Amino acid sequence: STFDVYAGKILLGEQEFEIPVFAGDEIPEVLLGSRWLTILPLAVNFLAGVLTLG
């Protein structure tokens, strides 16, 4: 299967970062494991719609 990679932007405090975003019809779930996740903790609250990085 193949997927597309897009440039996503996140804002941490006052600093903006560009991160890879993976998407495709055959990807059933959100993909986690990009390089930036190896240096920053990630917490997701799906019920509240909040993703906290750092």
Secondary structure, 3 states (H helix, E strand, C coil): CCCEEEEEEEEECCEEEEEEEEECCCCCCCCCCCHHHHCCCEEEECCCCEEEEC
